[in-house]
Amino acid sequence: MKKISLVLLLLTITLSCKTENPTEIIVIGSLHKPEPNFNSETLFKILEDVKPDFILHERDSSAFNTNFRFVETPTENEGMASSKYINKYPYTQLRPYEFEGRNEYRINIGSRPTDGLTTKLLDSLNKANLLSPSEATIHNKYKALLEPLIVLASKSPENFNNPTTDSICAERQYYQYKMLPKITSVRNEFATHFHTKPNGEKISYRNGFQLACDFWDLRNQTMAKNIMRISEQNKGKRIVVLCGFMHRYYLLSELKNLTKGKDIVLKEFYDY
């Protein structure tokens, strides 16, 4: 009798473990500004299909009050759609997952505006045929990779939320942050043009751009860790992560590694 009771107890425990829902993470690549093909209503309808317990935003804690509601009325697609959604489904929770103080950090270290100034200088050198053939090849490839992404971003959200588009984004960002420095690190123009940081120190375009490249990795890796922290604190929940679609490939890559061996599944919004 005791053996039967033990078997029944073990069977009950096993069944309860199997029926417990895994945590679901759905990374949705978005367009921040309203466009004819994608606006806050488009995203709101997606949220209604997915029915998330949590919606994570590419914002830091300064955008939210202590109740995790927006401090200011949102004007971007993600904020407007989320605000409408939580008004209709008030038990849904919002959370930030961005690198804290992102913009201030970039300005203070000098990676901004040197990132934009560097790419402008690259454009002008290429247009003036001053780059070497190998340098021009890198720069032209970097510029060309943006074109298919512009086309995909003008279509329905399924078109910029899939592995094919992710791979194009990954290649484009690889050229921006890994290949362009092969030009800026050797050409004298980028060592002799300077920007003055808020603290009065000068930083060369070369060094500032390298800091911007390093920050791309740091930022995305930090965001992925923040997503994991929130997910592990809320087991069994359905968690939507909203991001600019150029970040999606990086976040998914990091999350695939971070979720190994954990009861967490990565899904697409069109799986629902």
C-alpha atoms as one frame of an Amber mdcrd trajectory, in Angstrom:
protein
   0.000   0.000   0.000   2.830   2.337   0.877   4.509   1.581  -2.471   1.324
   2.409  -4.374   0.967   5.690  -2.479   4.577   6.602  -3.260   4.104   5.822
  -6.961   0.940   7.949  -7.074   2.751  10.808  -5.326   5.664  10.682  -7.780
   3.254  10.512 -10.722   1.391  13.572  -9.432   4.638  15.534  -9.054   5.788
  14.510 -12.535   2.506  15.495 -14.141   2.450  18.833 -12.348   5.947  19.595
 -13.572   5.050  18.716 -17.151   1.906  20.781 -17.208   3.548  23.925 -15.830
   3.725  26.472 -18.618   7.188  27.528 -19.777   8.080  31.195 -19.869   7.528
  32.583 -23.363   9.596  35.406 -24.841   8.366  37.037 -28.043  10.791  39.563
 -29.550   8.920  41.918 -31.887  10.965  44.124 -34.176   9.208  47.444 -34.604
   9.369  50.759 -36.416   9.558  53.516 -33.810   7.748  56.147 -35.861   4.299
  55.699 -37.438   4.459  54.672 -41.092   1.691  53.788 -43.575   2.429  50.061
 -43.171   3.125  50.081 -39.427   1.711  52.279 -36.699   0.500  51.962 -33.112
  -2.754  50.325 -34.244  -0.795  47.678 -36.150   1.198  46.897 -33.034  -1.864
  47.009 -30.767  -3.549  44.336 -32.893  -0.441  42.172 -32.621  -0.487  42.552
 -28.839  -4.140  41.541 -28.770  -3.276  38.361 -30.654  -0.318  37.505 -28.421
  -1.983  38.477 -25.102   1.221  39.165 -23.129   1.555  39.264 -19.358   4.515
  41.650 -19.660   5.538  44.140 -22.340   9.201  45.146 -22.248  10.303  48.451
 -23.748  13.531  49.703 -25.281  13.549  52.448 -22.649  15.358  52.835 -19.335
  13.804  53.316 -15.908  13.575  57.110 -16.276  10.660  56.660 -18.715   8.501
  55.023 -16.022   7.046  55.952 -12.646   7.070  53.672  -9.596   3.985  51.849
 -10.925   5.704  51.185 -14.259   3.494  53.540 -16.188   4.938  56.040 -18.656
   6.002  59.356 -17.124   5.199  61.201 -20.356   2.551  60.508 -22.980   4.264
  58.288 -25.572   4.586  59.445 -29.161   6.307  56.363 -30.611   4.478  53.271
 -31.860   5.551  51.020 -29.014   4.487  53.367 -26.239   1.172  54.302 -27.818
   0.254  50.680 -28.520   1.249  49.556 -25.015  -0.667  52.386 -23.350  -3.800
  51.458 -25.252  -3.270  47.788 -24.421  -2.839  48.218 -20.666  -5.856  50.529
 -20.551  -7.889  47.665 -21.983  -6.027  44.899 -20.096  -4.853  46.579 -16.863
  -3.224  43.470 -15.387  -0.571  43.556 -18.085   2.749  44.864 -16.790   5.230
  47.200 -18.488   8.970  47.058 -17.843  12.097  48.832 -19.163  15.063  46.778
 -20.375  17.300  49.412 -21.979  20.899  50.183 -21.002  20.490  52.750 -18.219
  21.312  56.320 -19.258  22.111  55.228 -22.822  22.135  58.664 -24.456  23.971
  60.444 -21.638  26.554  57.659 -21.574  27.243  57.948 -25.311  27.510  61.729
 -25.174  29.807  61.681 -22.145  32.245  59.118 -23.564  32.257  60.889 -26.938
  30.822  58.115 -29.093  28.031  60.532 -29.991  28.094  62.593 -32.179  31.403
  61.189 -33.470  29.566  58.129 -34.820  27.464  60.248 -37.165  30.323  62.630
 -37.949  32.510  59.678 -38.907  29.985  58.141 -41.295  29.446  61.560 -42.917
  33.183  61.930 -43.449  33.319  58.427 -44.914  30.528  59.325 -47.330  32.336
  62.450 -48.477  35.643  60.617 -48.977  33.955  57.905 -51.022  32.039  60.416
 -53.171  35.319  62.227 -53.847  36.953  58.905 -54.871  39.552  59.292 -52.135
  39.103  55.826 -50.628  41.288  52.961 -51.789  39.551  50.240 -53.868  39.311
  47.901 -50.866  38.023  50.706 -48.634  35.437  51.727 -51.222  34.270  48.110
 -51.496  33.640  47.976 -47.748  31.830  51.304 -47.686  29.711  50.520 -50.748
  28.693  47.168 -49.291  27.718  48.864 -46.019  25.552  51.362 -47.895  24.010
  48.728 -50.177  22.918  46.505 -47.282  20.513  49.189 -46.096  18.475  49.124
 -49.311  16.764  45.716 -48.883  16.009  46.594 -45.254  14.242  49.793 -46.316
  12.099  47.734 -48.705  11.299  45.094 -46.068  10.465  47.761 -43.479   7.831
  49.173 -45.836   5.896  45.900 -45.821   3.851  44.057 -43.192   5.610  43.350
 -39.849   6.078  39.663 -40.709   8.509  40.853 -43.383  10.889  42.428 -40.874
  10.370  39.823 -38.163  11.854  36.654 -39.599  15.230  34.885 -39.840  15.940
  36.124 -43.380  15.596  39.789 -42.426  17.488  39.124 -39.194  20.428  37.814
 -41.216  20.455  40.939 -43.428  20.376  43.153 -40.315  23.241  41.140 -38.819
  25.372  41.568 -41.935  24.596  45.265 -42.209  25.497  45.926 -38.576  28.615
  43.770 -38.952  29.755  46.063 -41.749  28.975  49.160 -39.702  30.648  48.101
 -36.472  33.342  45.655 -37.591  34.243  46.553 -41.172  34.057  50.371 -41.246
  36.688  50.544 -38.440  39.084  48.840 -40.878  38.924  52.172 -42.747  38.729
  54.621 -39.850  41.568  52.936 -37.939  44.102  53.472 -40.740  43.139  56.682
 -42.491  44.676  59.869 -41.125  41.502  61.943 -41.630  39.808  60.184 -38.728
  42.737  60.766 -36.397  42.932  64.496 -37.171  39.255  65.409 -36.897  38.078
  66.025 -33.347  34.940  66.524 -31.282  34.890  68.195 -27.862  33.155  66.163
 -25.149  30.994  67.793 -22.414  33.963  67.709 -20.010  36.070  69.761 -22.449
  38.303  66.909 -23.601  38.832  66.366 -27.312  38.265  62.981 -28.897  39.193
  61.992 -32.443  36.584  60.674 -34.833  38.611  57.445 -34.926  38.433  56.864
 -31.186  34.866  58.073 -30.867  33.676  55.786 -33.633  35.439  52.806 -32.071
  33.676  53.556 -28.793  30.368  53.595 -30.686  31.191  50.209 -32.202  32.039
  48.773 -28.784  28.840  50.207 -27.322  26.704  48.422 -29.921  27.825  45.124
 -28.391  27.639  46.343 -24.800  24.158  47.784 -25.249  22.617  44.734 -26.892
  24.250  42.319 -24.470  23.029  44.389 -21.527  19.496  44.516 -22.920  19.458
  40.733 -23.388  20.605  40.223 -19.786  17.877  42.583 -18.563  15.280  40.639
 -20.554  16.513  37.407 -18.986  16.426  38.866 -15.482  12.801  39.967 -15.889
  11.879  36.624 -17.474  13.439  34.585 -14.681  11.649  36.703 -12.078   8.318
  35.988 -13.787   8.360  32.291 -14.636   5.538  30.893 -16.698   4.580  34.306
 -18.062   4.266  35.445 -21.659   6.714  38.289 -22.232   6.724  40.527 -25.292
   9.942  42.413 -26.013   9.539  45.463 -28.257  12.635  46.701 -30.053  13.752
  48.541 -33.150  13.925  45.751 -35.720  17.651  46.306 -36.312  18.252  45.054
 -32.757  16.164  41.904 -33.139  18.868  39.627 -34.565  21.301  40.495 -31.774
  18.771  40.087 -28.959  17.567  36.748 -30.334  21.120  35.485 -30.702  21.951
  36.419 -27.116  18.678  35.031 -25.762  19.142  31.715 -27.548  22.387  31.282
 -25.618  21.072  32.622 -22.318  17.953  30.417 -22.359  19.783  27.116 -22.958
  18.773  24.585 -20.326  16.031  26.843 -18.969  12.264  26.445 -19.151  11.997
  29.400 -21.509  10.895  29.310 -25.140  11.405  31.934 -27.846   8.426  32.423
 -30.118   7.273  34.693 -32.946   4.181  36.900 -32.675   2.666  35.108 -35.666
   2.788  31.802 -33.756  -0.347  32.912 -31.879
